[in-house]
């Protein structure tokens, strides 16, 4: 697979990372009480949607949204382990594993 074929999926991966950053900033905004992280989160989500729209030029909508959304969910959950000291049960870890597996299947089979 050439770099050109991977470009849309790299865009989706960066969009997912921007989505995670937006979620962290929105958490830090404390319900928009702190304006700087609130506006930063809004800015990052706009960038994420921009990259998503670029990926949609070549990736089917269902596949793109599954990859972007799934990676965003898994990465946000993993970040919350660090910043919020969240602890997952075995079921929680199984759920994250299933989401990640689903994203891989959508990517490979889409």
C-alpha distance (Angstrom), angle and dihedral (degrees) to the residues before:
residue distance angle dihedral
X1 . . .
X2 3.78 . .
X3 3.79 126.2 .
X4 3.80 89.2 -107.6
X5 3.83 89.4 59.7
X6 3.81 90.8 49.7
X7 3.81 95.3 46.7
X8 3.84 95.9 87.5
X9 3.80 90.8 50.5
X10 3.80 91.1 47.5
X11 3.81 87.3 52.3
X12 3.81 88.9 51.3
X13 3.81 91.8 48.8
X14 3.82 91.8 50.8
X15 3.82 89.5 45.4
X16 3.82 88.8 53.8
X17 3.81 90.9 50.0
X18 3.80 90.3 49.8
X19 3.80 88.3 49.6
X20 3.81 90.1 54.0
X21 3.79 90.6 48.8
X22 3.80 89.8 50.0
X23 3.80 91.0 51.1
X24 3.80 91.8 50.7
X25 3.80 91.9 49.0
X26 3.80 92.3 47.3
X27 3.80 89.0 51.6
X28 3.81 88.8 50.9
X29 3.80 91.1 49.7
X30 3.82 88.7 69.5
X31 3.78 95.3 -139.5
X32 3.82 92.9 -34.3
X33 3.82 92.6 -56.1
X34 3.81 88.8 122.4
X35 3.78 106.4 54.7
X36 3.81 102.1 -164.8
X37 3.82 96.8 59.9
X38 3.82 89.5 39.6
X39 3.80 93.1 55.9
X40 3.80 90.7 40.9
X41 3.80 89.9 54.8
X42 3.79 91.4 49.2
X43 3.80 90.3 49.2
X44 3.79 92.9 50.1
X45 3.79 93.2 49.1
X46 3.82 90.1 50.8
X47 3.82 88.9 52.5
X48 3.81 90.0 47.6
X49 3.81 91.2 52.9
X50 3.79 89.8 47.8
X51 3.81 91.3 55.2
X52 3.80 90.1 44.6
X53 3.80 90.0 54.0
X54 3.81 90.6 51.2
X55 3.80 91.4 50.8
X56 3.81 89.8 50.0
X57 3.79 89.2 67.6
X58 3.81 88.2 78.5
X59 3.81 108.4 8.5
X60 3.81 120.3 75.4
X61 3.81 112.8 -109.8
X62 3.81 95.3 -117.6
X63 3.78 93.4 51.5
X64 3.81 94.2 43.4
X65 3.79 94.1 48.7
X66 3.81 92.6 45.7
X67 3.80 92.2 50.6
X68 3.82 94.2 44.0
X69 3.79 95.6 42.2
X70 3.79 96.0 41.0
X71 3.78 94.5 48.7
X72 3.79 90.0 45.2
X73 3.80 91.7 53.1
X74 3.80 95.2 46.5
X75 3.81 95.2 44.0
X76 3.81 93.2 45.1
X77 3.79 90.0 50.8
X78 3.81 90.7 50.0
X79 3.81 91.9 48.2
X80 3.80 89.3 50.6
X81 3.81 87.8 59.3
X82 3.78 87.5 63.9
X83 3.79 104.6 35.7
X84 3.81 101.0 34.1
X85 3.82 99.6 28.4
X86 3.80 89.5 -124.6
X87 3.80 115.2 174.7
X88 3.79 120.1 -151.2
X89 3.77 124.5 -149.0
X90 3.79 121.2 -136.6
X91 3.82 87.4 -93.7
X92 3.78 90.7 53.7
X93 3.80 91.7 51.9
X94 3.80 89.7 46.4
X95 3.80 89.7 52.2
X96 3.80 92.5 51.3
X97 3.80 89.7 47.6
X98 3.81 90.9 51.6
X99 3.81 91.4 49.7
X100 3.80 91.2 50.0
X101 3.80 90.9 46.9
X102 3.79 90.2 50.1
X103 3.80 91.1 51.3
X104 3.80 90.1 51.5
X105 3.80 91.9 48.9
X106 3.81 91.5 49.1
X107 3.80 90.9 48.8
X108 3.80 94.7 47.3
X109 3.79 97.0 38.4
X110 3.80 99.8 35.0
